[in-house]
Amino acid sequence: MKTPALLGGLLWAAVGLAVELPQPVLFVNEMVEVITAGETPRAFHGAREYELGWSAEPLAEGIRWRGSFPPDAPLGPWYVRTGGTCFSFLRVPADRAILLLRGIPGMECEAAGEARVADTTGLCWFVLPPGTHLLHAEFPDGNEVERELTLAAGERRELVLASLELEPVAPVALPGHPFLVVLRVVSPVDVPTFTLAAELPPGWEMRIRGPCRKDWPCLPPVYAGVATEIELVFEVPPDALGTYRVPLHIPALDDRLILELAVAPCLDPMDVVRHWDVEAGDLDLGSRGGVGFAQLLWAAAQVGKRLPYSCRTFTQKDLEALAAEWASED
């Protein structure tokens, strides 16, 4: 029932730390930047200290230092000392490309045969030869993405990867019935203007459901690191049948995902029970569903019968499986 997907967008956010880290990778012609409480940073390559040309800019949270490297400064790993703290970075030649990925801590990334795991800030980075590369990333929740990127020499590409998952409430929708799909979002940065555009088939409609089953005119903002669930209700036309591909575009992430939704004339009877509104006496595929005691009592009286909207007879085995579901949710 779940449709895993992951989006990458051209977003970047500074890490909110008391002392700002330098970029993890610098081109040979770039300066290093760091914010300190006031003391002048010291730069080292191995055990050797180099005198950088430092300039200072006062800020509310401290002093921003920009250091230019002397002509004889080598490439490779460096570190900067600021008081009792050290920050490391890598200097690379200008004929390479730098790819920085901001995602979720523990995210596994791979490009050009190199594999990395995102650090505690959710950052993965790669130094790549110019050309076209296949990026693969896997989130701790199992969502994956593959994207083809073309990078030029001297290019620094910065991408934010947000974990997205689509979960329809049942394996298939019914013609003429509202159908709920839950969109789960985990983003490493705030997305205050989170909007969603759906390319719907003719005759279809989509609405956003807010609290108390009220419709919303727009999507709520997404906050960094907070799992956000958004309920999308699709109005399925009475004449719809078959499998539909619905592109969903999220402009803030500059990408899209595809919802594949099957529409059939009937449901498995267990799905009918999961979405049966006992009070209304009708099916409700516009809700998340679940097995409650009221549904079980209703289903117990239906054993051996063909339930409304179902494809086959409801059996004792079906009832026992639903009872186990109910018991496991307690």
C-alpha positions in Angstrom: 0.0 0.0 0.0 2.9 2.4 0.6 4.5 4.2 -2.3 8.0 5.3 -1.2 9.5 8.4 -2.9 12.1 11.0 -2.2 12.6 14.4 -3.5 15.7 16.6 -4.0 15.3 20.4 -4.4 17.7 23.3 -4.7 17.4 24.5 -1.1 20.1 25.2 1.4 20.0 26.2 5.0 22.8 27.3 7.4 23.3 25.1 10.4 22.3 27.0 13.5 25.4 26.5 15.7 27.1 28.8 18.2 30.3 28.5 16.0 29.6 28.1 12.3 31.4 25.3 10.6 33.5 25.9 7.5 32.3 24.3 4.2 33.4 20.7 4.4 35.0 21.0 0.9 36.6 24.1 -0.7 38.0 24.7 -4.2 41.6 25.8 -4.3 40.6 29.4 -5.1 38.0 29.7 -2.3 38.4 31.3 1.1 37.6 29.5 4.4 34.9 31.1 6.5 34.2 30.6 10.2 32.4 32.4 13.0 34.0 32.6 16.4 33.3 34.5 19.7 36.2 36.8 18.9 39.6 35.0 18.7 41.5 34.9 15.4 41.3 31.3 13.9 44.5 29.3 13.2 44.8 27.1 10.1 46.8 23.9 9.9 47.7 21.4 7.2 48.9 18.4 9.1 51.2 19.6 11.9 52.2 22.8 10.0 50.4 26.0 10.7 49.8 28.4 7.8 49.3 32.1 8.1 46.1 32.9 6.2 45.0 36.4 5.2 42.1 36.9 7.7 39.5 39.6 7.5 36.9 40.1 10.2 33.2 41.1 10.0 31.4 41.8 13.3 28.1 39.9 13.7 25.5 39.8 16.5 26.6 36.2 17.3 30.3 36.8 17.1 32.9 37.6 14.3 32.8 36.1 10.8 36.4 35.4 9.7 37.3 34.9 6.0 40.7 33.5 5.4 42.6 33.5 2.1 45.3 30.9 1.5 48.9 31.7 0.6 50.1 30.5 -2.9 52.1 27.6 -1.4 49.1 26.2 0.6 48.7 22.6 -0.4 45.5 20.7 -1.3 44.1 18.0 0.9 42.8 17.9 4.5 43.0 21.0 6.7 41.7 22.0 10.0 41.0 25.4 11.7 41.3 25.9 15.4 39.0 28.4 17.2 39.9 28.4 20.8 39.5 24.9 22.1 37.6 23.6 19.0 38.8 22.3 15.7 36.9 22.1 12.4 38.3 20.1 9.4 37.7 20.6 5.7 39.2 19.5 2.4 40.8 21.6 -0.4 40.4 20.2 -3.9 41.5 21.3 -7.4 39.3 23.5 -9.6 39.0 20.8 -12.2 36.7 18.8 -9.9 33.0 19.2 -8.9 31.6 19.3 -5.3 28.3 17.8 -4.5 26.8 18.6 -1.1 23.6 16.7 0.1 21.6 17.8 3.1 19.3 15.1 4.3 18.6 13.1 7.5 21.3 11.9 9.9 22.1 8.4 9.1 21.1 8.7 5.4 23.3 6.5 3.1 24.6 8.2 0.0 26.5 6.8 -3.0 27.9 8.5 -6.1 30.6 7.5 -8.6 31.3 4.3 -6.6 31.8 6.2 -3.3 29.6 5.5 -0.3 29.0 7.8 2.6 26.7 8.1 5.6 25.2 11.5 6.5 26.6 13.0 9.7 24.7 14.3 12.7 23.7 17.4 10.7 22.4 15.2 7.8 25.2 16.1 5.4 26.8 13.9 2.8 29.4 15.3 0.4 31.3 14.1 -2.7 34.2 15.4 -4.8 33.6 14.2 -8.3 35.1 14.4 -11.8 33.1 16.6 -14.2 30.4 14.6 -16.1 27.1 12.8 -15.5 26.8 10.8 -12.3 24.1 8.6 -10.8 23.2 9.6 -7.2 21.6 7.0 -4.9 20.4 7.9 -1.4 18.6 5.8 1.2 16.9 7.2 4.3 16.8 5.4 7.6 13.1 4.9 7.1 13.9 2.9 3.9 12.9 5.5 1.3 15.3 5.7 -1.6 16.1 7.9 -4.5 18.1 7.7 -7.7 18.9 10.9 -9.6 21.1 11.6 -12.6 23.2 14.7 -12.2 25.5 16.4 -14.7 28.3 18.4 -13.0 30.8 20.8 -14.5 34.4 21.4 -13.5 34.5 24.0 -10.7 30.8 23.6 -9.9 29.4 23.4 -6.4 26.0 21.7 -6.4 24.0 21.9 -3.1 20.9 19.8 -2.8 18.4 19.2 0.0 16.8 15.8 0.1 13.4 15.4 1.9 11.9 12.0 2.6 8.5 11.6 1.1 6.1 8.7 1.3 2.6 8.2 -0.1 0.3 5.8 1.6 -3.1 5.0 0.2 -5.6 3.8 2.8 -6.5 0.7 0.8 -4.9 -1.2 -2.1 -7.6 0.0 -4.6 -10.1 2.9 -4.8 -13.8 2.5 -5.8 -15.5 4.5 -8.6 -17.5 7.4 -7.2 -16.0 7.2 -3.7 -13.6 9.7 -2.1 -10.2 8.1 -1.5 -7.6 9.1 1.1 -3.9 9.2 0.5 -1.5 10.2 3.3 1.6 12.1 2.3 4.4 11.9 4.9 7.2 14.5 4.8 10.5 14.7 6.7 12.6 17.6 5.6 16.0 18.7 6.9 15.0 22.4 6.5 11.9 24.4 7.1 9.6 24.6 4.1 7.2 27.5 5.0 5.5 27.7 1.6 4.8 24.0 1.1 2.5 23.8 -1.9 1.4 20.8 -3.9 0.1 20.7 -7.5 -1.6 17.6 -8.8 -2.0 16.7 -12.5 -5.3 15.0 -12.1 -7.0 12.8 -14.8 -10.2 14.4 -16.3 -13.1 14.4 -13.9 -10.9 13.9 -10.8 -10.6 16.4 -7.9 -8.2 16.6 -5.0 -8.7 18.4 -1.7 -6.6 18.8 1.4 -8.0 17.7 4.7 -7.3 19.5 7.9 -8.2 18.8 11.6 -11.8 17.6 12.3 -12.1 16.5 8.7 -12.4 20.0 7.5 -11.0 21.0 4.1 -8.0 23.4 4.0 -7.3 25.8 1.2 -3.6 25.2 1.4 -1.0 22.9 2.9 0.5 23.5 6.3 4.2 24.5 6.5 6.8 21.7 7.1 9.3 22.2 9.9 12.8 20.8 9.8 13.2 17.4 11.3 9.5 17.1 12.1 7.5 14.3 10.5 4.5 15.9 8.9 1.4 14.0 7.7 -0.8 15.6 5.0 -4.2 14.0 4.1 -5.1 14.2 0.4 -8.6 13.2 -0.5 -9.2 12.3 -4.2 -12.7 12.5 -5.6 -12.8 9.5 -7.9 -15.3 9.8 -10.8 -18.1 7.2 -11.1 -16.8 5.9 -14.4 -13.1 5.5 -13.4 -11.6 2.1 -13.7 -8.0 0.8 -14.1 -4.7 2.2 -12.9 -4.0 6.0 -12.9 -0.7 7.8 -12.6 -1.1 11.1 -10.9 2.0 13.4 -10.9 2.3 15.5 -7.8 4.6 18.5 -8.0 6.1 20.3 -4.9 7.5 23.6 -6.2 9.4 24.3 -2.9 11.5 21.2 -3.6 11.6 21.6 -7.3 10.7 18.0 -8.0 7.7 15.7 -8.4 6.6 12.2 -7.4 4.1 9.9 -9.0 1.0 8.5 -7.3 -0.1 5.2 -8.8 -3.7 4.6 -7.9 -5.7 1.6 -8.9 -9.5 1.9 -9.2 -11.5 -1.4 -9.1 -15.3 -2.2 -9.0 -14.9 -4.0 -5.6 -12.7 -4.5 -2.6 -11.4 -7.3 -0.5 -13.9 -7.8 2.2 -11.3 -7.2 4.9 -10.7 -3.7 3.5 -14.5 -3.2 3.5 -14.5 -3.9 7.3 -11.5 -1.7 7.9 -13.3 1.2 6.3 -16.9 0.5 7.3 -18.7 3.4 9.1 -21.0 1.5 11.5 -23.0 4.5 12.4 -23.6 5.6 8.8 -24.0 2.1 7.5 -21.7 2.7 4.6 -18.1 2.5 3.3 -15.7 5.4 4.0 -12.5 5.3 2.0 -12.0 8.9 2.8 -10.8 8.0 6.3 -7.7 6.2 7.5 -9.8 3.2 8.6 -8.7 0.5 11.1 -10.3 -2.3 13.0 -12.4 -1.2 16.0 -14.6 -3.2 18.2 -17.7 -1.8 16.5 -16.4 -3.0 13.1 -15.6 -6.4 14.6 -19.2 -6.8 16.0 -20.6 -5.8 12.6 -18.3 -8.2 10.8 -19.1 -11.1 13.1 -22.7 -11.0 11.8 -21.5 -11.0 8.2 -19.6 -14.3 8.1 -20.6 -16.3 5.1 -22.2 -13.2 3.4 -21.1 -11.0 0.5 -20.3 -7.6 2.1 -21.4 -4.4 0.3 -18.7 -3.3 -2.2 -16.7 -6.6 -1.7 -15.4 -9.0 -4.4 -16.0 -12.2 -2.5 -17.7 -13.8 0.5 -16.6 -12.8 4.0 -15.2 -15.9 5.8 -14.5 -17.0 9.4 -10.8 -16.8 8.6 -11.1 -13.2 7.5 -12.8 -12.4 10.9 -10.1 -14.1 12.8 -7.4 -12.2 11.0 -9.2 -8.9 11.7 -9.6 -9.8 15.3 -5.8 -10.4 15.5 -5.3 -6.9 13.9 -7.5 -5.4 16.5 -5.8 -7.1 19.4 -2.3 -6.1 18.1 -3.3 -2.4 18.0 -4.0 -2.3 21.8 
